[in-house]
Amino acid sequence: MRWAVVQFPGSNCDQDCLYLLQEVLKQEAYYVWHKDSDLKNADGIVLPGGFSYGDYLRCGAIAKLSPVMKSVVQAANEGKIVVGICNGFQVLCESGLLPGALIRNKNLKFRCHQQLIRVENTKTRFTSKYESQAVLNLPIAHGEGSYFADPSTLKSIAQNKQILFRYCSEEGSITDFSNPNGACENIAGICNTKGNVLGLMPHPERAAESALGCVDGLGIFQSIINGS
Amino acid sequence: MKATIIVTPKKSVLDPQGEAVKNAIHQQGMDCVTHARIGKIIELDISGTDVTLTRQKLEKIALEVLSNPVIEDFRIELE
């Protein structure tokens, strides 16, 4: 697959994403600067984590207006794979490619630690390599990662099986205690109705090599590549 | 013309900053404050003299850039 890793001013996880794709997964991957609208026929697009535009106005609010995002929206509508990680998830919600929004963490703390999440739906292009209800250990690092959607949206995304990851305990239970940021229904990651756009707050690119101590994040990208 | 756009979180959205500020006010001994919500003010200088047209432009700006309609409301003051 050909992968485009988008860089906004303030993105800081772009290098980790490129490294994962090029060095670990041996994919063809390259950066695309936010002012460029040419994704160079990418099959997959990654919106990396960071603090695009310093989180000014709202996280992802200004990034969504970058020239590259018109091309990303078009690619998503054409069925190409789009993965938004952390700030990337915020940009996807701001741009309307995913429903809902990410708001300030309920406890007002920036949460930077390992976090357990449960795989809720393995019948997707992003999760087919995982066992059903598998518990993954991925790092989180965010101050505004609490997923919010109104009741009718929450009902709709549940019915359409768009909730892919939820924060959970070691036993795989969905509890208040295991929710690091107050997200509605412990939602950590979702996809769109077509199943080609993923947004998640945890960082799979930081858990994709044994040298990092954990490879739980690899499955997302392996699922995409194997299904392509 | 000068426009002031006030953006506030929707009442249905948890506002932890507002809660923290309310608690801080209570710590000052002023428990008469029952709710606090934190929003933002954006001041714009906008060219043009037609009030109706200007308001329409400001609505578009407020909806597409200054606020996220999923979680925020806005109101426009124009002078």
Interface residues (C-beta under 8 A of the other chain):
Chain A: L57 R58 A61 L65 C93 E94 P99 G100 A101 I103 R104 N105 K106 N107 L108 S146 F148 A149 D150 G182
Chain B: P9 S12 V13 L14 P16 Q17 A20 V65 L66 N68 V70 I71
